Amino acid sequence: MKDTAVQVARDAAELVSKAREAMLTGEPVRVDTKTTETDVVTAVDQASEQLIRRRLADLRPGDEVLGEEQGGSAGSGVTWVVDPIDGTVNFLYGSPAFSVSVAAQIDGVSVAGAVVEPVGGRCWTAVRGAGAWLDGRPLRTSAPRRLDLALVATGFSYQAERRARQARVIASLLPKVRDIRRPGSASLDLCAVAAGWVDAYAEHGLHRWDWAAGALIAQEAGAVVSLPGEDTDLGHDATVAAAPSIAEELRATLIACGMKEV
């Protein structure tokens, strides 16, 4: 299933990369909105998911598919959870920080996954119980000695009221950590935890396709991971991944900073 995830994600990443090149040379891209005017979806997102669904139908006939753009549901067997472009705003603005995320889940639990970056081609992978890799190189999290030495990634809602609450939490957290990063792609933030490029990541409001592959990669690299619904003291839809050396301190600090109220 990991090989299938890689193959399908690479195919979609190639499509997205070619579309980006055309966009950067002036070819227009159709853009629609979803939850708010700032929450965008492009024709490339839709084309990428359509390609992924076609490839999975060929390679894994009978499996269910749950995707960001076309929906779906988890079945009793294998369900492929797909984000055809994670970081669409970055894609639209020409930033390279976006990815294609494909994960296989059984009974809602990720067992294999791949996150592929269309710009640069890096491929992040994991298999439950077997490890995580970047282009075949094994991954391990960082090990900061204290929370005040930790670099923490985060993200924000597209809904203005919730964004303001998130900003207050981050403002409270900022003096207690080394610094904050906000790259704009949840799957890549989780992969960054796996690689030790950041020490932790915390965000509210992720959907299953945002974390299905990336959270597995972080966990298999040694991160302590909490998924939406697993830790109500952090809020009903919080996702947190942290290096083990700071995981408990970060959790306590996020609670003290009011993360549950977001």
N, C-alpha and C positions, 0 to 999 in steps of 0.2 A: 504493500500500500504506500510506503514511502516513495518507492520508485515511481509509482503512478502519480502521486502528488507532485513530484519533481517534474515529470514529463509534461503534465498538464499545465502546471504553473509556468514552466519555461515557454511553452507554446503561446500562452496568453501574454506573457511578458514580451515576447517578440512582437506580437500584434500591437501592444501598447507602446512599445518603443518606436515602432514605425509611425504610429499615429502622432506621437510626440514630436518626432522629427518633422513631420508634415506641418504640424501646428506651429512649430517654431519658425518655419519658413513662410508662414502667413496663411496657411490653409485654415479656414474657419472650422470650429468644432461646435456642434449643437450642445447647448447647455440648458438643463432644466433645474428646478429646485424641488426639495423634499419638505423637511419639517419647517424650515424658514428660508428666507431669501438668501441667506449666507450658506445654507446647506445644499451643496450642488451635486448634480449627477450629470455626466456627459454621455454622448453617444458612444464614446470609447469604453466607458464602464460597461454599458449594455452589450457592446460587441464582444468585449472580453469575456463576460459571463456566458454569453451564447456559445462562444468557442469552447469554453471549459465544459459546459453541459454536453456539447456534441462529442467532445473527446472522452468524457467519462461514460457516456452512453455506449461508445465503442469499446472502451477498455474494461468497464465495470457494469455491464448491462444488469439492470434490476436493482442497483443501489439507488438510494434516495439522494437528492441534492437539495441543500438549503443555501440559497445565495442572497446577497444583499439586495440585488436589483429585481430578481424574479421570485423571491420568496421560496416556498417549499416547506417541508416539515421533516422532522426526524422520524425515521422508520424503526422497525424492530431489529434490523440488521445494521449494515454499514450505511452511514450517512456522510456525504461529502459536504463540508461546510466551506463556503467560497466567498472571498472578497475579491472581486475582479480588479479593483484599484483601491488599495487602502492608502488614503492620502490624496483624495481627488483634488482638493484645493491646491495642494502643492503641484500636482500634475498640471492643473489649469494655469498656474502662475509660472510654469517653467522650472520649478524647483525639482531637483532629482530625488527628494526624500519621499518616495512612494513605493508601493510594492504590490505584488499579486500574492494572495494568501490562499492556500488550499490545505485542508485537513480532513483526515478520515476519523470519524467518531463512531463508537459503538456504545449504545445506551447513554448517549450524551457525554461520553468521556473520549477525549482525543487520544488516539493510539499512534498516529503517524501524521506528519505534516511537513509542508515546505513553504517558505516565504522567499520569493524571488524578486530581486530589484531590477526592473527593466533598464534603468540607467546604471551601467557598470556590470550588471549580470551576476552580482553576488547571490549565492543560493544557500539559505539557511534551512537546516533539516533536523528532524528529531523522530525517534521511535520510542514509545513508552517502554521504560525499563532498559533501554539499550544506549541512551546517550543523545547528545545533540552536536551538530557540526556546522561549520561555516566553510563551504567549498571543500568538504571532506576533512577539515581540521577540527579535532575535538574542542568543545567549548567548556569553559568553567567560569563561574561568576567571580567577581572581585571579592575582597575580604577586608573592607575598611574597619579600622579599629574602633571608631566611634561614629555616631550619627552626624556630629558636626563636621566630620571629614567626608561625608557622603554626597555624591552628585545624584540628584533625583530628577527623573523625567516625569512629565505630566501632560495632560491635555484638558481641553475645555469643551463644554456643551455648545451647541449652536443656538440654544435658547437663552436669551439675554438675562432673564431673571436667575436661572441656574448658574450661568457663567459668572454673575456677580458674586454668588455664594461661594463658588469654587475659588474665585480670586481672593476672597477673604481668608479662606483656608490656606491658600498658598502664601499669602502675605504673612500669616502667622507662622507658617513652616519655615519660611526663607531664612530668618535669623538663626535657625536651629540646625541648618545643613550647610554644606560647602557652597552649593549653588543649585539653581533650578534650570532644567532644559525643557523646551517645548517644540520638538521637531515637527509634529503634525501627522504622524502615522503610528497608530497603536501597535500594530504588528512589529514594526521596526523598533519601537521603544522597548518592547519585550525582548526582541532579539539583542538589543544593546545591553540589556541586563545580563543576558546569557554570555555575552562576550566580555563583560566587565567594562564596557565603554561608559556605562552609567552604573551606579550602585543599586538603584531602586527605581521603581515606576509605580505611580498611583493615579487612578482616574476613575471617575464615576461615569456611568451611562454607556459603557461599551455593549455592543451586541455580540452574539456568539461568533459571527464571522470576523469580528475584530480581533478576538483573542484565541480562537480555536487552534491555530497553528503556533502563534507566537508564545502563548502561555506554556504550551508543551515544550517548546524549545528552551524557554527560560527554566522551567522546572527540571528538565533533563540535564541542564547545565549546573544544577545545584541550587537554584533559587527557591526561596520559600514563596509559594504562590497562593493567593486567595482569589477565587473567582466570584462573579456576581451571585449573591445569595448565600455564600458560605460563611461570611462574618458580618452579622447584622450590626455589630458595634461600629463598623466602618460605613454602614449604610447598606441599603438593600441591593444596590447594583454597583458596588465598588469592586475594582480589580486592582490588586496590589501584588507586585513581585519585587523581592528584595534579596540581596546577598544575606546568607544566614547570619553573619556576624552582627548585622544591624536590624534584622527583621523584627524582633520583639520591641526594640527601642523605637523603631519607626512606627509600628502599629500603635503603641501607647501615645506617641507624639501626635499622630494623625487624629486619634480620638480626642486628645486634649485640644487640638486645633479646631475641632468642630466638624470633622469630616462627615460624621453621621448626619448632620443637618443639611448637607448638600442635596 
